[in-house]
Amino acid sequence: VLLVPVVVNAKATSAEAWERSHKHIPQLLPLAEELKVVIAIEEVWNNFLLDSSDDFARYIDEFKSPWVKAYFDVGNVVAYGLPQDWIRTLGKRIVKVHLKDFKKKGKEWVNLRDGDVNWPEVRKAFDEVGYNGFITTELPGGDEAYLRDLSQRIDLIIAGK
């Protein structure tokens, strides 16, 4: 289950968000264990867990549960750091992956392989940490030609190109 735990804004600091989510998420763990469902925390543009991959890893680790993992979004960290570094830091904590791409100049979401993600390095990092789970695109839909093109782009990413 993908979970975005909190939003940091004028009403909630990072420290408050950290504390509040660490208070409430553990209440879900007995049910997660009973149902064998992983709670996968995603880093999104909500001003929380984007400052460093070390913080995100520590956040996950503090739950001390195999039922809390990371849902890593490759495109969400491009504006803040290198996705391949985040992958190497998060390692076995990653349970699911979103693929999307971002172009820093112009600050816009773009099609896979048209932005600033270094896809060969990302693929290499996933290999290094032993990730072999699902990857899902988080992109707009389109017609058959668009979807065929997208499929080819994903094939190139998986091939490490």
C-alpha positions in Angstrom: 0.0 0.0 0.0 1.5 3.3 -1.1 1.4 5.9 1.7 2.3 9.6 1.7 2.4 10.1 5.5 2.4 13.8 6.0 2.7 17.3 4.5 5.1 19.8 5.9 3.9 23.4 5.7 3.3 26.5 7.9 1.1 24.4 10.2 3.4 21.4 10.6 7.2 21.4 10.8 9.4 18.5 9.6 10.0 17.5 13.2 6.3 17.5 14.0 5.5 15.5 10.9 8.2 13.0 11.7 6.9 12.6 15.3 3.2 12.4 14.3 3.7 9.8 11.6 5.9 7.7 13.8 3.1 7.8 16.4 0.3 6.8 14.0 1.9 4.4 11.4 2.8 1.8 14.1 -0.8 1.5 14.9 -1.3 0.1 11.4 1.5 -2.5 11.7 -0.5 -5.3 13.4 -3.0 -5.3 10.6 -0.3 -5.0 7.9 1.4 -8.0 9.4 -1.9 -10.0 9.6 -2.8 -9.2 6.0 0.9 -9.5 4.8 0.7 -6.0 3.3 3.7 -3.7 3.2 3.2 0.0 3.9 5.3 1.7 1.2 6.2 5.3 2.0 6.7 7.5 -1.0 8.9 10.6 -1.2 6.8 13.2 -2.9 7.0 17.0 -3.2 5.4 17.6 0.2 8.4 19.2 1.9 9.1 15.9 3.8 11.9 13.4 3.3 13.4 15.1 0.3 16.4 16.7 1.9 18.5 13.6 1.9 18.4 9.9 1.2 19.9 9.3 4.6 16.9 10.9 6.3 14.5 8.8 4.2 16.4 5.6 5.1 16.5 6.6 8.8 12.8 7.4 8.7 12.0 3.9 7.4 14.4 2.2 9.8 13.0 3.8 12.9 9.8 1.8 12.4 11.8 -1.3 13.0 9.3 -3.3 11.0 9.5 -5.4 7.8 6.1 -4.0 7.0 7.3 -0.5 6.4 9.4 0.0 3.3 10.1 2.7 0.6 8.1 3.3 -2.6 10.9 5.0 -4.5 9.9 7.6 -7.2 12.9 8.2 -9.5 11.6 11.5 -10.9 10.6 13.0 -7.5 14.2 13.3 -6.3 15.9 14.7 -9.5 15.4 18.3 -8.3 17.0 17.4 -5.0 19.8 14.9 -5.8 20.8 12.0 -7.9 18.3 9.2 -8.0 21.1 6.6 -8.3 22.6 7.8 -5.0 19.2 7.6 -3.3 18.7 4.0 -4.7 22.1 3.0 -3.3 21.3 4.5 0.1 17.8 3.0 0.3 18.8 -0.4 -1.0 16.7 -3.2 0.3 14.2 -0.8 1.8 12.8 -0.2 -1.7 9.8 -2.4 -2.3 8.2 -0.6 -5.4 9.3 2.0 -7.9 7.7 4.8 -9.9 9.3 5.8 -13.1 9.1 9.4 -14.3 11.5 12.0 -15.6 12.0 15.7 -14.8 13.9 18.5 -16.6 15.4 20.9 -14.1 15.8 23.7 -16.7 12.2 24.8 -17.2 11.1 22.7 -14.2 8.8 20.4 -16.1 7.8 16.8 -16.1 8.8 15.1 -19.4 8.6 11.7 -21.0 11.0 9.0 -19.8 14.5 9.6 -21.1 13.8 13.2 -22.1 14.8 14.7 -18.7 17.7 14.9 -16.3 17.5 11.3 -15.0 20.7 9.4 -15.9 18.8 6.2 -16.7 21.9 3.9 -17.2 23.2 4.9 -13.8 19.7 4.4 -12.2 19.5 0.9 -13.8 23.0 0.1 -12.5 22.1 1.3 -9.0 19.0 -1.0 -9.0 21.2 -3.9 -10.0 23.7 -3.1 -7.3 21.1 -3.1 -4.5 19.4 -6.2 -5.9 16.1 -4.6 -6.8 14.0 -6.9 -9.0 10.5 -5.8 -8.1 7.8 -4.0 -10.0 8.3 -0.7 -11.8 5.3 1.5 -12.6 5.2 4.6 -14.8 3.6 7.6 -13.3 2.8 9.4 -16.5 -0.3 10.6 -18.4 -2.1 8.2 -20.6 -2.2 8.5 -24.4 -3.1 6.8 -27.6 -1.6 3.6 -29.0 1.4 5.4 -30.6 2.3 7.1 -27.3 2.0 3.8 -25.4 4.1 2.0 -27.9 6.8 4.7 -27.6 6.6 4.6 -23.8 7.0 0.8 -23.9 10.1 1.2 -26.0 11.5 3.8 -23.6 10.9 1.5 -20.6 12.6 -1.4 -22.5 15.7 0.8 -23.0 15.7 1.7 -19.3 15.5 -1.9 -18.3 18.3 -2.7 -20.8 20.5 -0.1 -19.1 20.6 2.3 -22.0 
